[in-house]
Amino acid sequence: MQTEWIHAMGTTIRLSIVHASADVLLTEATKRIHDWEQRFSANRPDSTLMQINQQAGKQPVQVDPELYNLIEHGYHVSISSQLKMNILIGPLVKLWRIGFKDARQPSPSEITAALKCINPLDMQLNPENHTVFLQHPGMELDLGAIAKGYFADALKTYFVTQGVKHGIIDFGGNVVTIGTPLAAKYWHVGIQHPFEMRGTPIETLRVANQSVVTSGIYERCFTWGDKVYHHILDAQTGYPVENDIASVTIVSDHALDGEIWTTICCFGYARQNIALLEQLDGIEGLIVRKDGKVLTTQQLQRLS
């Protein structure tokens, strides 16, 4: 198995495949990753996505069909999830700065102002000419909640069409598997323990040809006064969501679905979310509560 490590999109990406022309495929995959970063990044001032944000309140911006389709998909999920996942939450994220050294608790007036800029209904999409228009100054698109899943799925499709039967794609914790390992029936994917040092698993899952996506409050947080704030922000209140959930892991056929459902299931409460996941075909889940208890859907394959 040949492995390529790539530093992009704010994380370390690992691509490992078995193929006679692995060098060629990995070179092409790396090229695609940097191309996506150039177009989709919310952190690069020269990206196509940033052009949309820079023209907020001014004029529509025409984008390529691939970026348009992802924005449109994110828009529909934002609406259907009642803003649990919201691709326009950027102004709120930048206000809190969670994950950066200058993170702070914003004032109520700052939060009120940011909430006026994150309504997906204030974004106009034109499917005929692929234009995106953010109607009010200060609005910002941020595809961080779904982009890595989309990229990972696209790379898997590319590798499979080129004949790869064994491989693993790791976008900084968003794991997509191709087939199975050479000498085993399953890949073993460890789930980070929310309350232990990095690399300590709370569970290990058995996975074949599926994706594993995890989101947790331990990923980015800071202390302000006597309270700890995490990065999962509620678009309804403007504050980090408060419930009994420490982390959510989704196992699914597509990483994009995993990204969406990990985000949605970080809201509400653990037991009700497990009950919701039980009703979804092709989706299994594991939720770690803040008290350390692990809840899973019935069909989840754990290493026992």
C-alpha positions in Angstrom: 0.0 0.0 0.0 1.4 3.4 -1.0 0.7 6.5 1.0 0.8 10.2 0.3 0.6 12.9 3.0 -0.8 16.3 2.0 -1.1 19.4 4.1 -4.2 21.3 2.8 -7.6 22.7 3.9 -6.3 23.3 7.4 -5.6 19.7 8.1 -3.3 16.8 7.2 -4.7 14.5 4.6 -3.6 10.8 4.2 -4.2 8.9 1.0 -3.3 5.2 1.0 -4.1 2.9 -2.0 -3.0 -0.4 -3.5 -2.5 0.0 -7.3 0.1 -0.8 -9.9 0.1 2.9 -10.9 -0.3 4.3 -7.4 2.2 7.1 -8.0 0.2 8.5 -10.9 -3.1 8.3 -9.1 -1.8 9.9 -6.0 -0.2 12.7 -8.0 -3.6 13.4 -9.7 -5.4 13.2 -6.4 -3.0 15.8 -4.8 -3.6 18.1 -7.8 -7.4 17.8 -7.3 -7.1 18.6 -3.6 -5.1 21.8 -4.2 -7.6 22.8 -7.0 -10.5 22.3 -4.6 -8.8 24.3 -1.9 -8.3 27.1 -4.4 -12.0 27.3 -5.3 -13.8 26.2 -2.1 -11.7 27.6 0.8 -13.3 30.1 3.2 -9.8 31.1 4.4 -8.0 31.9 1.2 -8.6 35.5 0.0 -8.3 34.4 -3.6 -10.7 31.5 -3.6 -13.9 31.5 -5.6 -15.9 31.1 -2.4 -14.3 34.2 -1.0 -15.2 36.1 -4.1 -18.9 35.3 -3.3 -18.4 36.6 0.2 -16.6 39.8 -0.9 -19.5 40.6 -3.2 -22.1 40.2 -0.5 -24.7 42.9 -0.8 -23.2 44.0 -4.1 -23.8 41.6 -6.9 -24.1 37.9 -7.9 -21.0 35.8 -8.6 -20.9 33.1 -11.3 -19.2 29.9 -10.2 -18.3 26.6 -11.8 -21.0 23.9 -11.8 -19.2 21.7 -9.2 -19.0 24.5 -6.6 -22.6 25.7 -7.4 -24.0 22.2 -6.9 -22.3 21.8 -3.5 -23.6 25.2 -2.4 -27.1 24.3 -3.6 -26.9 21.0 -1.7 -25.8 22.8 1.5 -28.6 25.3 1.1 -31.3 22.6 1.0 -29.7 20.8 4.0 -29.5 24.1 5.9 -33.2 24.7 5.4 -34.4 21.1 6.0 -32.3 20.7 9.2 -33.8 23.9 10.6 -30.4 25.5 10.6 -28.7 22.8 12.7 -26.3 22.6 9.7 -26.0 26.1 8.2 -23.6 26.9 5.4 -24.0 30.7 6.2 -22.9 30.5 9.8 -19.6 32.1 8.9 -20.2 35.5 10.5 -21.0 33.8 13.8 -17.9 31.5 13.6 -15.7 34.5 13.0 -17.2 36.4 15.9 -16.4 33.7 18.4 -13.0 32.8 16.9 -13.1 29.4 18.6 -9.9 27.4 17.8 -7.8 30.6 17.6 -5.7 32.3 20.2 -8.0 35.4 20.2 -11.2 33.4 21.0 -13.6 35.3 23.2 -17.2 35.5 24.3 -18.9 38.1 22.1 -21.3 40.7 23.6 -25.1 40.1 23.2 -25.3 43.0 20.7 -22.5 41.5 18.6 -24.3 38.1 18.5 -27.6 39.8 17.6 -25.9 41.5 14.7 -24.3 38.3 13.5 -27.6 36.4 13.6 -29.0 38.8 11.0 -26.3 37.7 8.5 -26.8 33.9 8.7 -30.2 33.3 7.2 -29.9 30.9 4.1 -33.1 32.4 2.7 -31.1 35.6 2.1 -29.0 33.8 -0.4 -30.1 33.8 -4.0 -29.2 30.9 -6.3 -29.6 30.9 -10.0 -29.4 27.4 -11.5 -29.5 28.6 -15.1 -26.2 30.6 -15.0 -24.8 29.2 -11.7 -24.7 32.5 -9.9 -24.7 32.9 -6.1 -25.7 36.2 -4.5 -25.6 37.0 -0.7 -28.1 39.8 -0.5 -26.8 41.6 2.6 -23.3 43.0 3.4 -21.6 40.9 6.1 -23.0 37.5 4.9 -20.5 34.8 4.4 -20.6 31.3 2.9 -18.6 28.6 4.8 -18.7 25.1 3.4 -16.5 23.7 6.1 -19.3 21.5 7.5 -19.6 19.5 4.2 -16.6 20.2 2.0 -14.3 17.5 3.4 -17.0 14.9 3.0 -17.6 15.9 -0.6 -13.9 15.9 -1.4 -13.3 12.5 0.2 -16.3 11.0 -1.7 -15.0 12.5 -5.0 -11.5 11.0 -4.4 -13.0 7.6 -3.7 -15.0 7.7 -6.9 -11.8 8.7 -8.8 -9.7 5.9 -7.3 -12.4 3.3 -7.8 -12.9 4.2 -11.5 -9.2 3.8 -11.9 -9.4 0.2 -10.5 -8.4 0.7 -6.9 -9.9 -2.0 -4.7 -8.1 -1.4 -1.4 -7.5 2.0 0.1 -8.2 4.6 2.8 -8.8 8.3 2.6 -8.3 10.3 5.8 -9.2 14.0 5.7 -8.1 14.8 9.2 -10.5 12.4 11.0 -13.0 12.1 8.2 -12.2 8.5 7.0 -13.4 6.9 3.8 -12.5 3.3 3.1 -12.3 1.6 -0.3 -13.1 -2.1 -0.2 -11.3 -3.9 2.6 -7.7 -4.3 3.7 -5.6 -6.8 1.7 -5.6 -9.5 4.3 -8.7 -8.8 6.4 -12.5 -8.4 6.0 -12.7 -5.0 7.8 -10.8 -1.8 8.4 -10.5 -1.0 12.1 -11.3 2.7 12.7 -10.7 4.0 16.2 -13.1 6.7 17.6 -11.4 9.4 19.6 -12.2 9.4 23.3 -13.6 12.9 24.0 -12.0 13.1 27.5 -8.6 11.5 26.8 -5.4 12.5 25.0 -5.4 12.5 21.2 -5.0 9.0 19.8 -6.9 7.3 22.6 -10.0 5.5 21.2 -13.2 5.0 23.2 -14.4 2.5 20.6 -13.0 0.8 17.5 -15.4 0.2 14.6 -15.3 -2.5 11.9 -15.8 -0.9 8.5 -15.8 -2.1 4.9 -16.2 0.3 1.9 -17.8 2.9 4.1 -17.0 6.3 5.6 -16.6 7.2 9.3 -17.1 10.8 10.3 -16.8 12.2 13.9 -17.6 15.6 15.3 -17.1 16.5 19.0 -17.0 19.4 21.4 -13.4 18.5 22.3 -12.1 19.5 18.9 -12.0 23.2 19.4 -12.9 25.0 22.7 -11.8 27.7 25.0 -12.5 28.9 28.6 -13.9 32.3 29.3 -14.4 33.2 32.9 -15.6 30.0 34.6 -17.2 28.5 31.5 -15.9 26.3 28.6 -17.2 27.1 25.2 -17.0 24.7 22.2 -17.1 25.3 18.5 -20.5 23.8 17.6 -22.6 27.0 17.4 -26.4 27.2 17.4 -27.7 29.3 14.5 -30.9 30.0 16.5 -29.2 31.4 19.6 -25.8 32.4 18.5 -24.1 30.5 21.4 -22.5 27.0 21.5 -25.2 24.3 21.7 -25.9 23.0 25.2 -26.9 19.4 25.7 -25.6 16.0 26.9 -23.5 15.2 23.8 -19.7 15.1 23.7 -19.2 13.6 20.3 -21.1 12.0 17.4 -19.8 9.5 14.9 -21.6 8.5 11.7 -20.9 5.4 9.6 -22.4 5.7 6.1 -21.8 4.9 2.4 -20.9 8.5 1.7 -18.8 10.9 3.7 -21.0 13.8 2.7 -23.9 12.1 4.5 -21.7 11.5 7.5 -20.7 15.2 7.7 -24.4 16.3 7.5 -25.6 13.8 10.2 -22.8 14.4 12.6 -23.6 18.1 12.6 -27.4 17.5 12.9 -26.9 15.0 15.7 -24.8 17.4 17.8 -28.1 19.2 18.5 -30.8 17.8 20.7 -30.0 14.9 23.1 -28.2 11.7 22.7 -31.1 9.2 23.1 -33.4 11.0 20.7 -30.7 11.3 18.1 -29.9 7.5 18.3 -33.7 6.9 17.8 -33.6 9.2 14.8 -30.6 7.4 13.3 -32.3 4.1 13.7 -34.9 5.2 11.2 -32.4 6.0 8.5 -31.4 3.4 5.9 -27.6 3.0 5.4 -26.7 5.3 8.4 -25.3 4.0 11.7 -24.2 6.1 14.6 -22.3 6.3 17.9 -22.8 9.1 20.4 -20.7 9.7 23.4 -22.5 11.6 26.2 -20.8 14.1 28.5 -21.1 11.5 31.3 -18.9 9.1 29.3 -21.7 6.7 28.3 -21.6 5.4 24.8 -24.9 5.0 22.8 -25.0 3.3 19.4 -27.5 2.2 16.8 -28.2 -1.5 16.8 -26.5 -2.4 13.5 -23.2 -0.6 14.2 -20.2 -3.0 13.8 -18.0 -2.6 16.8 -14.7 -4.5 17.4 -15.5 -6.8 20.4 
